[in-house]
């Protein structure tokens, strides 16, 4: 079956989707490791020489953090698969990519809005200022992905065209066609009918003698006479006329009787 080429905008969206999936995968693995570490620490954490008791909640916190990391890893793997499988121009990977990009866009907006915050540590008076730059990066990246695989002209042409029914070839995009010498689409037997029989193969050369040529002068036969005009008949004699009269108007004298 003919498969149209992948447009450039869809290719760019696929690359961004795979790159974002790899970043989320690394972050999810890091979160899982942090959750495991929290579960292994116990019920108290020592930081800057101060021991903080968790009140028996360390196991629950560690399990929650690790579960969140596993969810992040699963979503990252889904994004990587979506970007890789979108080369077949099927609807499932495209919808998955749009859903994940929309989720990443929401996370980016929340991160950008809540990133401009100032945190003060009451114990030592340390001030920490968060930054909205990671959220802005997520917003831009996911907005580009949504446009590239969902709303660009190449994506609408590649995914929005009518698919051919089973048993019929997919029509090529404009500018592509069969090479010269092939019949145009639509010609041929209908689905379910046997194909036309093939022409019999030619006889092997030299197995049978060629037929004799038609007879002629070259084979010793007399050549056919050339066409002639119809035979000419002699002209008919002119009609007889009466004898001429003698001069004087007298009839000729009869000879004397003997």
C-alpha positions, 0 to 999 in steps of 0.5 A, a space after each residue: 500500500 502506498 504511504 505518503 511522505 511525512 511532512 516537515 512540520 510533523 517531523 519537527 513535532 515528533 522530534 520535540 515530543 521525543 526529546 520532551 519524553 526523554 527529559 520527563 523520563 530522566 526526571 521520573 527516574 530521579 523522583 523514583 530514586 528520591 522516593 526510595 531514599 525517603 523510604 530507606 531513611 526511616 522516620 527521621 531526617 538530619 539536615 544541617 545538623 538538625 534532626 527532624 522526626 517524620 512521625 512514622 510517615 516516612 514510608 508513606 511519603 516515600 511510597 507516594 513520591 516513588 509512585 508519582 515518579 513511576 507515573 512520570 516514567 509511564 507518561 514519558 514512555 508513552 510520549 516517546 512511543 507516540 513520537 516514534 510511531 507517528 511516522 506511520 501517519 496513523 491517528 492513535 499516536 497523533 491523539 496520544 501526542 496531542 493529549 500529552 502535549 496538552 498535559 505538558 502545556 498545563 503543567 508549564 502554565 502552572 509552573 510559570 504562574 507559581 514560579 515567581 514566588 519568594 520563599 523564606 527559611 524562618 530558621 536561618 532567614 535564608 531567602 529563596 526566589 523561584 524562577 518561571 523559566 522552566 515553566 515558560 520552556 514547557 509552554 513554548 515546547 508543548 505549544 509548538 508540538 500541538 501546532 506541528 502535529 495538530 494544526 499545521 497544514 502538513 499535519 491536516 493534509 497527512 492526517 485529515 485526508 480520507 482513508 481508502 477502504 479495505 481493498 482499494 489503494 490509497 490515493 497518492 498526494 498531489 504531485 505523486 503518481 504512477 510512472 509512465 506506462 502504468 494504467 491510471 487508478 480505477 482501471 482493472 478488475 473489481 475487487 473479488 473478481 479474478 484477474 484477466 488471463 495472461 497472454 501465452 508465452 511465445 514459442 521458443 525460437 527454432 523449435 518450429 520452422 517458419 511458414 513458407 512465404 506466398 508463391 511468387 517469381 522468386 520461388 520459380 512460380 510464374 508471376 501473375 500477368 499484369 492487368 490489361 485493358 479489355 480487347 479492342 474490337 474492329 470498327 463496324 463497316 460504314 453503311 452501303 450507299 446507292 450507286 451514283 447516277 450517270 451524267 445526263 440523267 438517262 439510264 444506261 443503255 442496255 446491251 444489244 441482245 445477241 
